[in-house]
Amino acid sequence: MVEDRIRIIESRVRESGNLPEAAKSELLDLLAALRAELQGVKKEHLERAEESAAAGQPAGESLNDALGGLTGTVAELEATHPRLAALANRLAVALANMGI
């Protein structure tokens, strides 16, 4: 699932006519680094993070409980894979700075 998302983002970046070449290159480099870093992440860590993100707010669970669970998952991923977390953050910041 993560790999699929990376491929989609890469495709959209490559096809974008609105991004300067330097921005495209920066984003594609970050995506390549993210993909490489993901190779070292255990599949179960990724699955748990994806499940937490996709779960949203299950019935009977308060928003605070749901956010707490997601925050815990992110904290665990950051603790076990700090380079991956840093790359994902750099990608998010780069996209936000470009207004994407």
Z-matrix of the N, CA and C atoms (Angstrom, degrees):
N
C 1 1.442
C 2 1.530 1 110.53
N 3 1.325 2 117.44 1 -43.83
C 4 1.456 3 120.58 2 178.88
C 5 1.524 4 109.72 3 -64.07
N 6 1.316 5 116.55 4 -43.98
C 7 1.465 6 120.75 5 179.20
C 8 1.525 7 110.39 6 -60.56
N 9 1.324 8 117.12 7 -39.82
C 10 1.465 9 120.39 8 177.87
C 11 1.522 10 110.98 9 -61.31
N 12 1.307 11 116.62 10 -41.89
C 13 1.471 12 120.28 11 179.87
C 14 1.523 13 111.14 12 -65.87
N 15 1.315 14 116.19 13 -39.96
C 16 1.466 15 119.65 14 178.29
C 17 1.524 16 109.79 15 -62.51
N 18 1.320 17 116.89 16 -43.58
C 19 1.472 18 120.65 17 179.21
C 20 1.528 19 111.19 18 -61.64
N 21 1.323 20 116.88 19 -41.50
C 22 1.470 21 121.03 20 179.52
C 23 1.525 22 110.25 21 -63.33
N 24 1.325 23 116.29 22 -45.67
C 25 1.464 24 119.93 23 179.85
C 26 1.527 25 109.93 24 -63.24
N 27 1.329 26 116.75 25 -44.45
C 28 1.469 27 119.52 26 178.53
C 29 1.526 28 111.19 27 -58.20
N 30 1.305 29 115.99 28 -44.84
C 31 1.457 30 120.58 29 -179.38
C 32 1.526 31 110.86 30 -61.17
N 33 1.305 32 116.69 31 -45.20
C 34 1.469 33 120.54 32 -179.43
C 35 1.524 34 111.87 33 -66.18
N 36 1.326 35 116.11 34 -37.31
C 37 1.464 36 119.64 35 177.98
C 38 1.525 37 109.42 36 -64.80
N 39 1.328 38 117.30 37 -47.23
C 40 1.470 39 121.42 38 -178.88
C 41 1.532 40 111.66 39 -61.53
N 42 1.329 41 116.26 40 -38.22
C 43 1.467 42 121.17 41 -175.77
C 44 1.518 43 113.53 42 -83.60
N 45 1.316 44 117.53 43 -11.58
C 46 1.461 45 120.66 44 -176.46
C 47 1.517 46 110.70 45 -68.27
N 48 1.306 47 114.99 46 127.67
C 49 1.453 48 120.18 47 175.40
C 50 1.511 49 112.18 48 -91.63
N 51 1.329 50 116.43 49 -6.92
C 52 1.460 51 120.98 50 -175.30
C 53 1.525 52 113.59 51 -95.63
N 54 1.327 53 117.29 52 -12.59
C 55 1.458 54 120.02 53 -177.76
C 56 1.517 55 110.78 54 -94.04
N 57 1.324 56 117.02 55 133.04
C 58 1.457 57 119.61 56 173.82
C 59 1.533 58 109.85 57 -62.57
N 60 1.310 59 116.51 58 154.18
C 61 1.470 60 120.97 59 -178.20
C 62 1.525 61 111.68 60 -57.93
N 63 1.323 62 117.56 61 -37.42
C 64 1.468 63 120.46 62 179.47
C 65 1.527 64 110.94 63 -62.92
N 66 1.322 65 117.18 64 -40.25
C 67 1.467 66 121.36 65 178.70
C 68 1.521 67 110.46 66 -67.60
N 69 1.339 68 116.61 67 -42.51
C 70 1.460 69 120.19 68 177.27
C 71 1.520 70 110.44 69 -59.16
N 72 1.320 71 115.62 70 -45.84
C 73 1.461 72 120.45 71 -179.29
C 74 1.526 73 111.21 72 -61.49
N 75 1.329 74 116.19 73 -43.97
C 76 1.467 75 120.43 74 178.89
C 77 1.530 76 110.91 75 -60.11
N 78 1.326 77 116.62 76 -47.71
C 79 1.461 78 120.52 77 -179.09
C 80 1.523 79 111.36 78 -64.44
N 81 1.314 80 117.17 79 -43.35
C 82 1.469 81 120.34 80 -179.62
C 83 1.529 82 110.95 81 -65.39
N 84 1.329 83 117.04 82 -37.05
C 85 1.466 84 120.24 83 176.04
C 86 1.527 85 111.10 84 -64.34
N 87 1.336 86 116.40 85 -43.13
C 88 1.470 87 119.87 86 178.39
C 89 1.525 88 111.12 87 -63.94
N 90 1.324 89 116.65 88 -40.44
C 91 1.468 90 119.92 89 178.61
C 92 1.521 91 111.13 90 -65.52
N 93 1.321 92 117.68 91 -38.93
C 94 1.467 93 120.89 92 177.49
C 95 1.527 94 110.82 93 -64.54
N 96 1.325 95 116.47 94 -41.31
C 97 1.462 96 120.14 95 178.24
C 98 1.526 97 110.69 96 -66.14
N 99 1.320 98 116.13 97 -39.99
C 100 1.462 99 120.49 98 177.89
C 101 1.523 100 110.65 99 -62.75
N 102 1.321 101 116.53 100 -45.32
C 103 1.467 102 120.94 101 178.49
C 104 1.535 103 110.58 102 -59.72
N 105 1.322 104 117.37 103 -44.47
C 106 1.465 105 121.08 104 179.52
C 107 1.524 106 111.00 105 -62.80
N 108 1.309 107 116.37 106 -41.63
C 109 1.465 108 120.12 107 -179.64
C 110 1.524 109 111.59 108 -66.98
N 111 1.308 110 116.62 109 -33.64
C 112 1.471 111 120.82 110 -179.99
C 113 1.525 112 112.28 111 -64.24
N 114 1.329 113 116.72 112 -22.93
C 115 1.463 114 120.08 113 179.85
C 116 1.526 115 111.33 114 -60.80
N 117 1.336 116 116.64 115 -28.35
C 118 1.455 117 120.50 116 -179.00
C 119 1.519 118 114.81 117 -91.00
N 120 1.308 119 117.35 118 -0.93
C 121 1.458 120 121.03 119 -177.43
C 122 1.528 121 109.23 120 -90.94
N 123 1.302 122 114.96 121 132.86
C 124 1.463 123 119.01 122 178.06
C 125 1.515 124 110.20 123 -64.47
N 126 1.303 125 115.03 124 138.53
C 127 1.463 126 121.51 125 -177.80
C 128 1.529 127 111.72 126 -54.87
N 129 1.315 128 117.03 127 -39.42
C 130 1.467 129 118.98 128 -177.45
C 131 1.526 130 111.95 129 -67.38
N 132 1.329 131 118.47 130 -30.88
C 133 1.465 132 120.26 131 175.96
C 134 1.520 133 110.34 132 -64.67
N 135 1.325 134 115.97 133 -44.87
C 136 1.466 135 119.99 134 179.50
C 137 1.517 136 111.18 135 -64.39
N 138 1.326 137 116.37 136 -43.34
C 139 1.459 138 119.83 137 -179.47
C 140 1.517 139 111.00 138 -61.98
N 141 1.315 140 116.94 139 -41.91
C 142 1.468 141 120.55 140 -179.58
C 143 1.522 142 110.25 141 -65.46
N 144 1.330 143 117.41 142 -41.38
C 145 1.467 144 120.69 143 178.98
C 146 1.525 145 110.50 144 -65.11
N 147 1.342 146 116.61 145 -41.91
C 148 1.462 147 120.16 146 179.04
C 149 1.525 148 111.17 147 -65.33
N 150 1.323 149 116.60 148 -40.96
C 151 1.465 150 119.95 149 179.08
C 152 1.520 151 110.77 150 -63.55
N 153 1.320 152 116.89 151 -41.50
C 154 1.461 153 120.01 152 179.23
C 155 1.512 154 110.93 153 -64.07
N 156 1.320 155 116.21 154 -41.84
C 157 1.466 156 120.14 155 -179.09
C 158 1.521 157 111.03 156 -68.61
N 159 1.334 158 117.25 157 -37.94
C 160 1.465 159 121.40 158 -177.10
C 161 1.519 160 112.49 159 -80.13
N 162 1.316 161 117.25 160 -23.84
C 163 1.465 162 120.74 161 -173.99
C 164 1.519 163 112.25 162 -65.79
N 165 1.329 164 115.68 163 -31.52
C 166 1.459 165 117.24 164 -178.68
C 167 1.510 166 110.11 165 64.31
N 168 1.315 167 116.01 166 -123.46
C 169 1.456 168 121.95 167 -178.14
C 170 1.524 169 108.87 168 -123.18
N 171 1.345 170 117.41 169 95.32
C 172 1.458 171 119.43 170 178.82
C 173 1.522 172 111.86 171 -61.10
N 174 1.316 173 115.92 172 155.03
C 175 1.467 174 121.35 173 179.91
C 176 1.515 175 110.01 174 -54.91
N 177 1.309 176 116.26 175 134.32
C 178 1.454 177 121.42 176 177.26
C 179 1.520 178 113.55 177 85.17
N 180 1.318 179 118.05 178 -5.80
C 181 1.450 180 120.49 179 -179.74
C 182 1.522 181 108.79 180 -103.70
N 183 1.309 182 116.16 181 132.93
C 184 1.460 183 118.87 182 -180.00
C 185 1.522 184 109.76 183 -73.12
N 186 1.305 185 114.98 184 160.75
C 187 1.455 186 120.07 185 177.69
C 188 1.521 187 110.30 186 -60.03
N 189 1.321 188 116.90 187 -40.68
C 190 1.464 189 120.67 188 178.77
C 191 1.523 190 111.44 189 -61.53
N 192 1.335 191 117.28 190 -40.30
C 193 1.463 192 120.80 191 178.04
C 194 1.527 193 110.74 192 -65.04
N 195 1.332 194 115.86 193 -43.20
C 196 1.461 195 120.50 194 -179.82
C 197 1.529 196 110.37 195 -63.53
N 198 1.343 197 116.60 196 -45.28
C 199 1.454 198 120.42 197 178.56
C 200 1.529 199 111.42 198 -65.04
N 201 1.305 200 116.21 199 -37.78
C 202 1.462 201 120.37 200 177.38
C 203 1.517 202 111.62 201 -62.13
N 204 1.323 203 116.60 202 -41.22
C 205 1.466 204 120.67 203 178.15
C 206 1.516 205 111.48 204 -65.39
N 207 1.322 206 116.48 205 -42.88
C 208 1.466 207 120.46 206 178.90
C 209 1.521 208 110.11 207 -66.43
N 210 1.322 209 116.83 208 -42.45
C 211 1.460 210 120.64 209 178.69
C 212 1.523 211 110.70 210 -61.13
N 213 1.315 212 116.52 211 -40.15
C 214 1.465 213 120.73 212 177.75
C 215 1.517 214 112.12 213 -63.75
N 216 1.315 215 116.11 214 -40.99
C 217 1.466 216 120.38 215 178.91
C 218 1.520 217 110.31 216 -64.72
N 219 1.329 218 116.51 217 -44.00
C 220 1.462 219 120.39 218 179.12
C 221 1.528 220 110.14 219 -64.02
N 222 1.323 221 117.57 220 -43.03
C 223 1.465 222 121.24 221 179.27
C 224 1.525 223 110.74 222 -61.17
N 225 1.327 224 116.37 223 -40.28
C 226 1.465 225 120.09 224 178.89
C 227 1.530 226 110.44 225 -65.34
N 228 1.317 227 116.24 226 -43.25
C 229 1.464 228 119.97 227 178.92
C 230 1.532 229 110.16 228 -64.06
N 231 1.329 230 117.17 229 -41.91
C 232 1.467 231 120.21 230 178.00
C 233 1.522 232 111.62 231 -62.85
N 234 1.328 233 116.91 232 -38.36
C 235 1.461 234 120.69 233 -179.51
C 236 1.524 235 111.84 234 -70.76
N 237 1.323 236 116.18 235 -38.56
C 238 1.462 237 119.02 236 -176.65
C 239 1.529 238 113.03 237 -87.29
N 240 1.315 239 117.28 238 -23.76
C 241 1.468 240 122.01 239 -177.66
C 242 1.533 241 109.90 240 -140.19
N 243 1.337 242 117.10 241 68.84
C 244 1.462 243 119.55 242 -175.38
C 245 1.530 244 113.55 243 -63.06
N 246 1.311 245 117.71 244 -34.29
C 247 1.474 246 120.05 245 -179.93
C 248 1.531 247 110.05 246 -67.09
N 249 1.318 248 117.07 247 -41.48
C 250 1.461 249 121.02 248 178.06
C 251 1.526 250 110.48 249 -62.13
N 252 1.318 251 116.27 250 -45.16
C 253 1.468 252 120.35 251 179.49
C 254 1.527 253 110.60 252 -62.29
N 255 1.321 254 116.99 253 -40.58
C 256 1.463 255 120.58 254 179.67
C 257 1.528 256 111.11 255 -65.57
N 258 1.335 257 117.17 256 -40.97
C 259 1.465 258 120.53 257 178.66
C 260 1.526 259 111.31 258 -65.32
N 261 1.317 260 116.51 259 -42.96
C 262 1.468 261 120.04 260 178.65
C 263 1.522 262 110.01 261 -62.60
N 264 1.317 263 116.90 262 -38.93
C 265 1.458 264 120.85 263 178.32
C 266 1.529 265 110.59 264 -66.17
N 267 1.333 266 117.57 265 -43.97
C 268 1.473 267 120.91 266 178.82
C 269 1.529 268 110.75 267 -60.51
N 270 1.333 269 116.57 268 -39.91
C 271 1.456 270 120.68 269 178.83
C 272 1.528 271 110.20 270 -64.66
N 273 1.321 272 116.69 271 -45.56
C 274 1.467 273 120.75 272 179.64
C 275 1.521 274 111.36 273 -61.86
N 276 1.320 275 116.98 274 -41.98
C 277 1.464 276 120.90 275 179.71
C 278 1.525 277 110.27 276 -66.69
N 279 1.336 278 117.13 277 -42.16
C 280 1.467 279 120.08 278 178.98
C 281 1.525 280 110.62 279 -61.02
N 282 1.323 281 116.72 280 -44.49
C 283 1.461 282 120.50 281 178.29
C 284 1.522 283 111.27 282 -63.49
N 285 1.319 284 116.73 283 -43.27
C 286 1.465 285 120.51 284 -179.94
C 287 1.533 286 111.25 285 -64.30
N 288 1.326 287 116.43 286 -40.03
C 289 1.465 288 120.15 287 179.06
C 290 1.527 289 111.91 288 -65.65
N 291 1.323 290 116.35 289 -24.65
C 292 1.466 291 120.93 290 177.97
C 293 1.518 292 111.88 291 -89.16
N 294 1.344 293 115.64 292 -1.97
C 295 1.457 294 120.00 293 -179.54
C 296 1.518 295 113.88 294 79.98
N 297 1.308 296 115.32 295 21.08
C 298 1.472 297 120.38 296 -178.26
C 299 1.518 298 108.75 297 -101.31
